[in-house]
Amino acid sequence: MEPKSNSIRILRMPQLSQKIGLSPSTIYALLKAGDFPKQKKLTKAGYAVGWVESEIDAWLNRKN
């Protein structure tokens, strides 16, 4: 049995879209409506963003 890792996995938009089966425009619409986990800034300027996979998994579990 492998030990559990406490690392945080960040999903960028292509991986996020593929994982949840929604288009980027739908994801951004859900964000705007407050119905989706907020993205995290990956750079100081905020041009690169990603989503914490565990937050996405929790969101998926609530939707099912």
Buried (B, 14 or more C-beta within 10 A) or exposed (E): EEEEEEEEEBBEBEBBBEBBEBEEEEBBEBBEEEEBBEBBEEEEEEEEBBBBBEBBBEBEEEEE
